[in-house]
Structures are given as C-alpha cells and as structure tokens.
Amino acid sequence: MPHNVKIPDYVIERIMSKRGRLNVYDGFEAAKTAFLVIDMQNFYVAEVDTAISIVPNINRIAATCREKGVPVIWVIMRCAEKEGAPSQWQLYHDYFFTESKGQNHLSKLSPGNPGYEIYPDLDVKDGDRIVTKKRFSPFISGASDLHEVLQNLGAENLIVAGTATNMCSESTARDAMMLDYKVVMVEDANAARYDDDHLAGLTSFYQSFGDVRKTDDVIAMIK
C-alpha cells in the first residue's frame, strides 16, 4: 500500500516565504546527474507494504535515467564484512537494540544472508553501480566511497529514492546537499513503515535541503 500523505500547508507557506518559489531546481542536466536508490534490500523491503509499493516507481526512474545516460547507483547497508563477522558499527548494535534484535539486524544485513540482497522485483542492470555503506548516510567519513564515485562521474545533481524516508534516505539527501550536491527526494519513490515517518522525513528535507517531487515530475526534469 503506498503512502497517502500531503505536504502540510504550513510547510508550503514556510518554503514560499523563505525562498519565494516552491522548487529550487527547474531541471537537471543528465550528464551531471546520478540516481541513488537507498537500502532497497530484502531486510527492509520484503515485509513492508509501503516499501514494496515504491518498486515500480524506482524501476521507472531507473529506466529513464539509463536512457538519458544518468548513472543508477544502488546504495546498500552492509553491517559486517560477511555473516558472522564483527559489526562495523558496534555502538549502534550494542546500544540501540535489544541483544536479539541487534544480532538480527547485524546478521541479516551482512553478505551471505538473503536479507542483504536487493529486493528481487527491482530492475538492477549490469551497467548499474552498487555501493555499500556502514552508516545511515553514505557521505559520513569512512562510511562508503560514494562521494568519490560521484566526483569521478562528474555528478552535481542527485535524485534520491529508497527506504526509510526519514532515516537513511533523508540522512543521505541532507548530507549530499551539505556537500554542495543539488538534491531531489522523490515523494512516491521513498517509503517508511508509517505515513507519519514518511512525511516527517520529506517535510524536514523540503524546508532547507532540497526539492521534493513526484516520480512523473522527476522524470520530466531530467534534461
């Protein structure tokens, strides 16, 4: 089931008052753009209806990006080098879970476990890139090599989709903007477990970090 939410009027009013226009960016030049798909792995997607519901939109955006020469980058969480190895984020697993839930998270988001794999209905192509991260945001120092990959590609503009809207998607999008990328979060190609969480991630990002647009709008703005 997709999210059924609306950006609150007070958020729209605040955006308009602050910058005088709803959208910061009119369009993205394909040669300077990349599409980031965040954490669409079995562990996060397989039993979450809202996350499953965004798969067709992610596939649509990815297909358009490939047609226009925009790199598609699947960014996935890797908690350990392999299943059974020590955590690469010990503080998180030790302090933010019960022991059993921490072990479950660590195990299922490590190579060798089916939970680590990208959800099978997503259309991953051979020419796409896969980047692994060990923090919510791949842009945190030491979390991944995504920033270097994007710099080598000449990317200045980022389209962000995935899950969860208010966790790894938002963390990625915020940090990207603070590294001077122009960023759009796709309203109907991001998902959280609950509508309120999804809306919280979008509204906080929208006010100060970038644009929030729907799939059709994002496809139309890639030039």
C-alpha positions in Angstrom: 0.0 0.0 0.0 1.5 3.4 -1.0 1.7 6.3 1.3 -1.3 8.6 1.2 0.1 11.9 2.6 0.1 15.5 1.7 2.8 18.1 2.5 1.2 20.3 5.1 0.1 23.8 4.1 2.3 25.4 6.8 5.4 23.7 5.2 4.5 25.1 1.8 3.9 28.5 3.2 7.2 28.4 5.1 9.1 27.4 1.9 7.4 30.1 -0.2 8.2 32.7 2.4 11.8 31.7 2.7 12.8 31.4 -1.0 9.8 32.8 -3.0 9.4 29.6 -5.0 8.3 26.1 -4.3 11.1 24.3 -6.2 14.7 25.2 -6.1 15.7 23.4 -9.3 13.8 23.6 -12.6 15.7 20.7 -14.2 18.8 18.6 -14.1 21.3 18.1 -16.9 21.6 14.4 -17.4 25.4 14.4 -17.8 25.7 15.9 -14.3 23.1 13.8 -12.6 23.0 10.5 -10.7 20.1 8.4 -9.3 20.7 7.0 -5.8 18.5 4.1 -4.6 18.9 3.7 -0.9 18.7 0.4 1.1 16.1 -1.4 -1.0 17.2 -4.7 0.4 15.1 -7.7 1.4 15.6 -6.9 5.1 14.0 -3.5 4.8 11.5 -4.2 1.9 10.2 -7.7 1.8 7.6 -7.4 4.6 6.9 -3.7 4.4 3.9 -2.9 2.1 4.9 0.8 1.7 8.4 -0.1 0.6 7.1 -2.7 -1.8 4.7 -0.2 -3.3 7.5 2.1 -4.5 9.3 -0.6 -6.5 7.5 0.3 -9.8 8.4 4.0 -9.5 12.0 3.3 -8.7 12.2 1.0 -11.8 10.5 3.7 -14.0 13.0 6.4 -12.9 15.9 4.0 -13.3 14.8 3.1 -16.8 14.6 6.8 -17.8 18.0 7.5 -16.2 19.6 4.8 -18.2 18.0 6.0 -21.4 19.4 9.5 -20.8 22.9 8.3 -19.6 22.3 9.0 -15.9 24.1 6.5 -13.7 21.9 4.4 -11.4 23.6 3.6 -8.1 22.2 1.1 -5.6 23.4 2.1 -2.1 23.0 -0.7 0.3 23.7 -1.3 4.0 26.5 -3.7 5.0 26.8 -4.3 8.7 29.7 -6.7 8.6 32.2 -8.0 6.0 30.3 -11.3 6.0 27.6 -13.0 8.0 29.1 -14.0 11.4 31.8 -11.3 11.3 32.0 -8.5 13.9 29.8 -5.4 13.5 31.2 -2.4 11.5 29.0 -0.2 13.7 29.4 -1.6 17.2 27.9 1.4 19.0 24.7 1.1 17.1 24.3 -2.6 17.6 25.3 -2.5 21.2 23.2 0.4 22.4 20.2 0.8 20.1 18.7 -2.7 20.1 17.9 -5.5 22.4 20.6 -8.1 22.1 18.4 -10.4 19.9 17.2 -7.6 17.6 20.8 -6.2 17.3 22.0 -9.7 16.3 19.2 -10.0 13.8 20.0 -6.6 12.2 23.7 -7.4 12.1 23.2 -10.9 10.6 20.6 -10.1 8.0 22.4 -7.1 6.7 25.6 -8.9 6.0 26.8 -10.6 2.8 25.7 -14.3 2.8 22.3 -13.7 4.3 19.3 -13.3 1.9 18.2 -10.2 3.9 21.3 -8.4 2.5 20.3 -8.9 -1.2 18.5 -6.2 -3.2 14.7 -6.9 -3.4 14.2 -9.1 -6.4 11.5 -7.1 -8.1 13.9 -4.2 -8.6 15.3 -4.0 -12.1 19.1 -3.9 -11.5 21.1 -3.9 -14.7 24.7 -4.9 -15.3 25.7 -1.4 -16.1 24.4 -0.1 -12.7 26.7 0.5 -9.8 26.4 -0.9 -6.3 27.9 1.0 -3.4 28.0 -0.4 0.2 27.8 1.7 3.3 28.1 1.2 7.0 26.2 4.2 8.3 22.8 5.7 7.7 24.4 8.2 5.4 27.0 7.0 2.8 28.5 10.5 2.9 29.8 10.2 6.5 33.6 10.0 6.5 34.6 6.3 6.2 31.1 5.1 5.6 31.5 4.5 1.9 33.2 5.7 -1.3 30.1 7.2 -2.8 31.3 10.7 -2.7 34.5 9.7 -4.6 32.4 7.7 -7.1 30.1 10.7 -7.8 33.0 13.1 -8.1 34.6 10.8 -10.7 31.3 10.7 -12.6 31.1 14.5 -12.6 27.8 14.4 -10.7 26.4 17.6 -9.3 22.8 16.7 -9.1 21.3 13.7 -7.2 17.9 12.1 -7.3 17.2 10.1 -4.1 14.8 7.2 -3.7 14.6 4.3 -1.3 13.9 3.5 2.4 13.4 4.6 5.0 12.3 8.1 4.0 13.1 9.6 7.4 16.2 7.6 8.2 18.8 6.6 5.5 17.1 8.3 2.6 16.8 11.6 4.4 20.3 11.3 6.0 21.8 10.7 2.6 19.9 13.6 0.9 20.7 16.1 3.7 24.4 15.2 3.8 24.6 15.4 0.0 23.2 18.9 0.0 25.8 19.9 2.6 28.5 18.6 0.3 27.1 21.0 -2.4 25.1 18.5 -4.4 21.7 19.6 -5.8 19.2 17.1 -4.4 15.7 16.0 -5.1 13.9 13.4 -2.9 11.2 11.5 -4.8 8.0 11.7 -2.8 6.4 8.5 -4.2 9.7 6.6 -4.6 10.7 6.8 -1.0 8.9 4.9 1.8 8.9 4.4 5.6 6.9 2.0 7.6 4.4 4.6 8.7 2.9 7.6 7.0 3.9 10.0 9.8 7.5 8.9 9.5 7.5 9.3 5.7 6.0 12.8 6.0 8.5 13.8 8.7 11.4 12.9 6.5 10.1 14.8 3.5 9.0 17.9 5.3 12.2 18.5 7.2 14.2 18.0 4.0 12.0 20.1 1.8 12.3 23.2 4.0 16.0 23.7 3.9 17.8 21.0 1.9 16.3 20.5 -1.5 13.2 19.7 -3.5 10.5 17.0 -3.0 8.9 15.9 -6.3 6.8 13.0 -7.5 8.1 10.4 -10.0 6.5 11.9 -13.1 8.0 15.3 -12.3 11.4 13.9 -11.7 11.4 12.0 -15.0 10.3 15.3 -16.8 13.0 17.4 -15.1 16.0 15.2 -16.4 17.2 17.1 -19.5 
